[in-house]
Amino acid sequence: MLEHGGRLRAAAHDFGIPLTDWLDLSTGIAPYGFDLPVIPLNAWSRLPEAEDELKAVARGYYGVSSLLPVAGSQAAIQMLPRLRRRLQVGIVSPCYAEHAEAWRREGHRTSAFGEGSVRRALDQVDVLVVVNPNNPTGRLLPPAQLLDWHARLAERGGWLVVDEAFIDPTPEYSLAPYTHLPGLIVLRSFGKFFAMAGARLGFVLAEGELLRALGDAMGPWPIAGPSRFIGTALLADRAGQARQRERLLADGQRLADLLTAHGLPSAGGCALFQWVLSEEVDPLYEFLASQGILVRRFHAPPSLRFGLPADERDWSRLASALVHYRKRVS
């Protein structure tokens, strides 16, 4: 399995620090969430029912006419490559590594290239995968550019797959309104913006025929009943969404400012994380971990991704650690 953020127990073991003493900034998951309703007992005792309100409420939230709930967008990432055979797949990189791994695992040929090489590569690929905003760089591509790429692919039956796991704070950049178009597939995560990663809920937005094929491949009951209940409630909570969006945008900028103030200017980011390119990646990662602060380390290119602190105590703890690190290296 590929390495991911959030492996707090492994870090606790490796650095000999109790699990409860850590500040986990290694994921792009919101560190604070919504007021949760009480889950009814029958959500646990009955099989999940697809005829509940989840799909209708989700269609309203995303502004689409058709979608498919899945067990986290990761489930769709793994299943989409099984719907077609022996394709040439382009991955705009660096990005979330599970995309390339999923296509390779199913026997497809993959190639990775930067954003600037997409136009030259479009005629050589059957599928183009883009993460927007990108993970880990935070790069946010305008819809017009993505739609141009989609049009060129769709002319010959190709797919544009856009992973919008981090786009909820900036929904104006989403391609959701265009997912009725053949060959455009948008993946949305519920866990990150709503701070409900443990619910394992996500959505695929696409035209109906593709969703039916994907749903058949997923099989029955892919979403647990409690997750369906919570998803329905939070996707309908427009006031809570507005508060969450405002807070995340403010905290994303606050994090960028904090890192810059300590000699670690953000090379990119979004409302849910900031990305730092630095020659100090390894010593800084090790120092923060020795202080019980876990961030996400990348080796290609050497960089660190910082998630958001949850409260003022966590902000102060991160700021203090950065001060001590800078004193130590100077």
ABEGO torsion letter per residue (X at the ends): XBBBBGBAAAAAAAAGBBAAABBBAABABBABBBBBBBBBAAAAABBBBAABAAAAAAAAAAGBABBBBBBEAAAAAAAAAAABBGBBBBBBOBBBAAAAAAAAAAGBBBBBBBAAAAAAAAAABABBBBBOBBOAAGBBBBAAAAAAAAAAAAAAGBBBBBBAAAAAABAAABAAAAAABBGBBBBBBAAAAAGAAAAGBBBBBBBAAAAAAAAAAAEBGABBAAAAAAAAAAAABAAAAAAAAAAAAAAAAAAAAAAAAAGBBBAEEBAABBBBBBAAAAAAAAAAAAAGBBBBBBAOBBBBBBBBBABAAAAAAAAAAAAAAAAAAX
